[in-house]
């Protein structure tokens, strides 16, 4: 964040103070080693002798001076955690106590920045949000957030799951909004109050952990199948709000946590979704005959899905099953309790942030410049995630349109592969309507291909055209020309399971070496893992040379 050297750089370009620039620069250098009391004397001297005589408004004080005041208060708060920001200003400096607020300088306050820097490296095996449980992934996001400079009291997870990024990487923000679909909103707001009584929830979880740890493999599989199956039905779209209300809130919360830990990864879930669809097709005619009502038919298929299909299929094939069980058993009481405390501070909503911002852009709403919430935008991927937000190719284009105009700060996890668009409306597709056949399509993290026939269900349609990923990079290049984007990536050389994490952001975050980063976040890079900060221009040149035009 702001350093005394930043103030010195600002002085160089401040023509109003060019005649005394050398004196100011020398004073700034000395301030670095001054005590708080001596630094305060120097600040008040500048106010009394430089700004007051010319009747300069506090709002119009030069940038270099604002940085100096900010850094002095920040250093004192860091040295003396018991001190209060408002009292330090009010009792020592000839400035209003809320000088960093919107009324005056409109900056992130030193106090908020210190809160923002707090970080707990928790072990949370929530497989439903598996990527956000990655220690390196979360630490990289936190590192970027700490360099945010566009002041706001609100951070938004635009396409939320459990809100882990906001809960664990974004201290200091008054409002932490996690956007989910209506079904998830109902469930999450139902269980959230229960987290105030953490021990009651933990007793359920602890009992299952002990059983799984001491049981034989077949007993373990049966228990895991039971948990996923029961939780899957409890939280499925076939159980309405009135039925959920009948269950004990602490029981629901415990099963929700266990479900999110033991559930297959989302890319496995997507493969199983296809497998399940094909399996159920065979029973469609028979099921419709046996069940007179639509409700009974849907419930029967749901039970088949939960108990007969992908649970046993996934467990028997062992796709990460053992890792999921081991991770859940190792979930500690302290880490779980910390998560619950942070979870209580989240605000779940069903807002469509992208649509709201783009509407403001389209109609040139006057307050567009005031919309500066910090955005974390993990764009939906795979079948199941597309369905959660009713997402499609056009909406991917809407995301890019928003980023092009947005004046707040944001972080975008970057997916380096694309899938075919499988959600085009059948009627428009038959008419060869190319308007919605955008190249901005289905970015995702795992290399895999599914045949068109596997995608063909009542709600999904296949597309036969290939998509050129370079067009996605070219779109980001246009955004970069307007906003100067930066790339933060991590890569290792694990031959069995190479790890690659990439973020694109409009925040000029602090460059950090590998040793500093590992020490700061108390983690280890394996397989010669390396971090890099680059401009988007550098990233674009490297990546696009491997992509056919």
Secondary structure, DSSP 8 states (H G I E B T S, - for coil): ---HHHHHHHHHT-GGGGGGHHHHHHHHHHHTTS-HHHHHHHHHHHIIIIITTTT--GGGS-HHHHHHHHHHHHHHHHH-TT--HHHHHHHHSSS-TTTTSTTTT----HHHHHHHH---------GGGTGGG-HHHHHHHHHHHTT--S--SEEEETT-SS-HHHHHH-TT-SEEEEE--HHHHHHHHHHHGGGGSHHHHHHHHHHHHHHHHHS-HHHHHHHHHHHHHHHHHHTSTTS-HHHHTTS-HHHHHHHHHHHHHHS--HHHHHHHHHHHHHHHHHHHHHHHHH-SSHHHHHHHHHHIIIIIIHHHHHHHHTSSHHHHHHHHHT--HHHHHHHHHHHTT-EEE---HHHHHHHHHHTT-GGGGG---EEE-----HHHHHHHTT--HHHHHHHHHHHHH--S-EEEE---EE-------HHHHHTT-GGG--S---EESS-----HHHH-SSS-----S---THHHHHHHHHHHHHH--EEEEEE---SSS--EEEEEESS------HHHHHHHHT----TT-EEEEEEHHHHHHHHHTTS--
